[in-house]
Amino acid sequence: MRKRLIRKLDLETLLSQVEPHPSPKPSLEQYTIPANVAATALYIAAYTYNDIIDKTVLDLGCGTGRLALGAAFLGAKQVIGVDIDKTAVRVAFKNSEKTGLKNKVQWIVADIGAIHGKFDTVIQNPPFGIQKRKADRKFLKKALEVGESIYSLHKSSNRDKAFLRKLKVSRTNTVLVFPSNFIKRFIERHNGKIKAVYPMLMTIPHMFNFHTKRRHEFVVDLYVVESEALC
């Protein structure tokens, strides 16, 4: 059967309908991933690496469901979204009803440590470790335990203004960069191999009392990783 090609604009339009968390917690770094960033990450996974369509997909720390719902919309065989926050999962379920994807995603309220088994693909937007150092490492470790292919977003240390302007004008978002040495060592120590790193511009609005700007722009890196333990 011929695989259907979904336009990136259609994917982004669907993801823009996903409601954010009504009362996000700073301690859990509950920032809703922007629709354009989610669409780009999913599009790379689906059409550059063939890791979404007809695959089993796990979204660790799914929040209100943007990545999980996007994977289902693109044609994943099975999608599971996991989050420790009951409110987030409740909103994710409502979002699945709103987008017509209710029967395509299974939602689980649990700590990611409770997840076992094997998935073709893990796609995640973990905490960046701003409130709790190295919070993203727990997610990476679990992803490498249960997923063959991993797509994980991490805050970049690149603050170069010229590079930031380059990302702003880029329409393809297919620039490649070198990985963080620390993340590279961590992934290799847990039987993973980095295939590529894609930088993206993320914008978040003023959400918490400690935010000093109306909106904040920064670079995130999408790590495309292969688990050598499961291959």
Residue pairs with C-beta under 8 A, 6 or more apart in sequence:
3 53
3 54
3 75
4 75
5 47
6 73
6 74
6 75
8 39
8 40
8 43
11 39
11 42
11 43
11 70
11 73
11 74
12 35
12 36
12 38
12 39
14 69
14 70
14 73
14 99
15 35
15 38
15 39
15 66
15 69
15 70
16 35
17 95
17 98
17 99
18 32
18 35
18 64
18 65
18 66
18 69
18 95
18 98
18 99
19 64
19 91
19 94
19 95
19 98
20 32
20 64
20 91
21 30
21 32
21 63
21 64
21 85
21 87
21 88
21 91
22 87
22 91
23 87
24 30
24 31
24 32
24 207
24 208
25 85
26 131
26 208
26 210
27 131
27 132
28 84
28 85
28 127
28 131
29 127
29 128
29 130
29 131
29 135
30 63
30 85
30 88
31 204
31 207
32 63
32 64
32 66
33 63
33 66
33 67
33 125
33 153
33 202
34 202
34 203
34 204
35 66
37 153
37 200
37 201
37 202
37 220
38 66
38 67
38 70
38 125
39 70
40 173
40 198
40 200
40 222
41 67
41 123
41 151
41 153
41 198
41 200
41 222
42 52
42 67
42 70
42 71
42 74
42 123
44 151
44 174
44 198
44 222
44 224
45 51
45 52
45 71
45 121
45 123
45 149
45 151
45 224
46 52
46 53
46 74
46 75
49 149
49 195
49 224
51 120
51 121
51 149
51 151
52 71
52 74
52 75
52 76
52 121
53 74
53 75
53 76
54 75
54 76
54 77
55 76
55 77
55 120
55 121
56 76
56 77
56 78
56 79
56 80
56 119
56 120
56 121
57 68
57 71
57 72
57 76
57 78
57 79
57 80
57 119
57 120
57 121
57 122
57 123
58 79
58 80
58 82
58 115
58 119
58 121
58 122
58 123
58 143
58 146
58 147
59 65
59 67
59 68
59 71
59 79
59 80
59 81
59 82
59 122
59 123
59 124
60 82
60 112
60 115
60 122
60 124
60 126
60 139
60 142
60 143
61 82
61 83
61 84
61 112
61 124
61 125
61 126
61 127
61 139
62 68
62 81
62 82
62 83
62 88
62 89
62 92
62 107
63 83
63 85
63 88
63 92
63 125
64 88
64 91
64 92
64 95
65 81
65 91
65 92
65 93
65 95
65 96
65 105
65 107
67 81
67 123
67 124
67 125
68 79
68 80
68 81
68 92
68 105
68 107
69 79
69 92
69 95
69 96
69 99
69 101
69 105
71 79
71 121
71 123
72 79
72 96
72 101
72 104
72 105
73 99
73 101
76 104
76 121
78 106
79 104
79 105
79 106
80 105
80 106
80 107
80 108
80 119
81 89
81 92
81 105
81 106
81 107
81 108
82 107
82 108
82 110
82 112
82 115
83 89
83 92
83 107
83 108
83 109
84 109
84 110
84 111
84 112
85 109
86 109
89 107
89 108
89 109
92 105
92 107
93 102
93 107
96 102
96 104
96 105
96 107
108 115
112 138
112 139
112 142
113 138
113 142
115 142
115 146
116 146
117 146
118 146
118 147
118 148
118 230
119 146
119 147
119 148
120 147
120 148
120 149
121 147
121 148
121 149
121 150
121 151
122 143
122 146
122 147
122 149
122 150
122 151
122 152
123 150
123 151
123 152
124 139
124 143
124 150
124 151
124 152
124 153
125 153
126 135
126 136
126 138
126 139
126 140
126 152
126 153
126 154
127 135
127 136
127 139
128 135
128 136
128 154
128 155
129 135
129 136
129 137
129 155
130 155
136 152
136 154
137 186
139 152
140 150
140 152
140 183
140 186
140 187
140 190
140 192
141 190
143 150
143 152
143 225
143 227
144 150
144 187
144 190
144 191
144 192
144 225
144 227
144 229
145 190
145 227
145 229
147 227
147 230
148 226
148 227
148 230
148 231
149 224
149 225
149 226
149 227
150 192
150 223
150 224
150 225
150 226
150 227
151 222
151 223
151 224
151 225
152 222
152 223
152 225
153 200
153 220
153 221
153 222
153 223
154 180
154 183
154 220
154 221
154 223
155 218
155 219
155 220
155 221
156 177
156 180
156 199
156 218
156 219
156 220
156 221
157 180
158 177
158 199
158 219
159 218
159 219
163 199
163 219
164 201
164 217
164 219
166 175
167 173
167 175
167 199
167 200
167 201
167 219
168 201
173 198
173 200
174 198
175 198
175 199
176 196
176 197
176 198
177 197
177 198
177 199
177 221
178 197
179 194
179 197
179 221
179 223
180 221
183 223
184 194
187 193
187 194
187 223
187 225
191 227
191 228
191 229
192 225
192 226
192 227
192 228
192 229
193 225
193 226
193 228
194 223
194 224
194 225
195 224
195 225
195 226
196 224
197 221
197 222
197 223
197 224
198 221
198 222
198 224
199 219
199 220
199 221
199 222
200 219
200 220
200 221
200 222
201 217
201 218
201 219
201 220
202 217
202 218
202 219
202 220
203 215
203 216
203 217
204 215
204 216
205 214
205 215
206 213
206 214
206 215
